[in-house]
């Protein structure tokens, strides 16, 4: 099945993303194979996010008033009309061939219902260290859960699979929506990690103040508690708690290395 016969809907949940959205959409516009549609799900932004989104003719903006990516993601997935739903964040930087690689993979692998790619941080000095940290912990999550855990910054699934699981995703704001969807999706077919589909991403989620970082990471543990058994949850919680050890590295990079060594450098490759 040639990739041309598959249509891709890109869904981007947003809330007050005026600082990041333009760079994201500029890269969507440069795709060598154009997506069928790009859906921005506005989660009640109060800044210029919507105005920026409406400046792109290929973008459709829909609204989700319930605050949380959990609700915004589901609203976007429900609205998507393509055969494949691509999910990225407002700070994701796509390479020009992202759409074509994604569609080609789904075309050649009809038994695959979902994929996740990799990411390279673009706004920190220790880029490769950041990539290793992200990949390391997400891989451990795969092993502990026994499933491939999707990553909202760079993943995709078949719309046909979504229609079968849309009523099975948890609708609560205190979980990780990408991890949550991974559990019912695994029952629909194969989910694969694709190293050749890499994007740029911001490391800002890991640079939150310590208390906010703890609350954010605990959502992943809560997702496991709601979706797996006690043993898997305990193992995951113990493993995930070791992220506290990398917090000094993020502080070092955020306040010393990046301000000094990334000055006047491009944030990510085009």
C-alpha positions, -999 to +999 in steps of 0.1 A: +000+000+000+017+032-010+019+059+016-001+083-006-032+062+001-029+069+038-039+103+052-022+118+083-039+140+109-014+158+132-029+166+166-012+192+188-028+200+222-019+235+234-022+258+264-004+292+264+022+281+239+029+314+222+066+310+228+069+276+211+041+271+186+054+292+157+087+272+155+066+239+157+042+249+129+070+263+107+085+229+107+051+212+100+048+235+070+082+223+056+072+186+055+081+170+021+049+151+023+021+173+035-002+160+062-039+157+054-048+181+083-032+197+113-055+201+144-046+225+172-066+218+203-068+250+223-071+241+260-084+276+269-052+296+262-051+332+275-021+343+254-015+346+216-015+309+210-047+308+190-038+339+170-005+323+160-022+290+150-048+308+129-020+324+109-013+291+092-038+282+064-033+244+069-043+246+106-077+239+121-083+252+157-108+234+179-114+242+216-114+220+247-124+239+278-116+212+303-081+219+315-056+190+309-038+174+280-059+143+288-090+160+276-074+180+248-058+149+234-090+129+233-109+158+217-082+161+190-081+124+183-119+122+181-119+151+156-091+136+134-103+124+100-071+109+087-062+072+086-032+079+109-032+102+139+002+118+146+006+133+181+032+159+189+036+187+214+037+224+208+075+224+214+082+195+191+105+203+161+098+179+132+125+170+106+112+176+070+107+139+063+088+131+095+054+127+078+068+107+049+087+083+071+057+078+094+033+071+066+057+048+048+062+027+080+024+023+085+019+015+049+046-013+050+034-027+084-004-031+083-003-051+115+012-022+135-014+000+152+010+025+169+045+037+168+068+060+189+100+077+178+129+092+196+138+128+205+169+150+208+166+180+232+174+212+214+174+238+243+201+223+266+238+221+263+240+184+273+219+173+244+231+137+241+229+132+279+194+145+278+185+121+250+200+092+269+180+101+300+147+103+282+153+071+263+166+053+293+136+059+315+110+054+287+127+021+279+125+010+315+088+019+315+083-003+284+101-032+302+082-028+335+048-025+319+054-052+292+041-027+266+054+001+244+047+033+262+038+060+237+054+094+240+033+125+233+061+144+217+065+119+189+040+091+183+012+080+161-016+055+159-042+043+135-075+060+136-092+026+134-075+016+166-084+048+183-121+043+175-119+009+194-102+023+225-115+059+227-140+049+255-113+030+274-089+059+280-090+074+315-104+109+316-087+124+346-061+152+347-037+136+372-022+110+349+001+109+318-022+107+289+003+092+265+012+064+289-025+058+296-035+053+260-007+028+255-024+001+276-056-003+257-038+003+224-015-027+229-046-050+228-054-038+193-021-049+176+016-043+175+031-011+189+067-004+178+096+019+187+112+034+156+147+048+161+147+063+126+119+087+133+135+114+156+123+149+165+137+178+184+120+186+217+123+210+246+137+198+278+115+222+298+094+195+313+125+183+332+134+218+342+105+225+365+111+235+401+117+204+422+082+203+438+064+207+404+088+181+389+079+156+416+042+162+411+046+159+373+066+127+375+042+112+401+015+113+374+034+085+356+034+064+387-003+070+392-009+059+356+008+026+363-012+022+396-044+026+376-034+004+347-012-024+361-009-045+392+007-037+425+040-053+418+046-035+385+036-002+401+060-007+430+089-015+407+080+014+384+078+038+414+112+027+427+128+031+393+111+064+386+122+078+419+158+076+408+152+106+385+158+127+416+195+119+410+196+137+377+179+169+391+213+185+399+224+180+363+193+198+350+200+227+373+236+228+362+226+229+325+197+252+329+214+279+349+251+277+340+260+256+309+231+265+285+231+303+292+269+304+287+275+280+259+242+280+239+241+318+235+235+328+198+232+292+187+202+279+168+177+260+191+174+230+167+184+220+132+160+227+104 
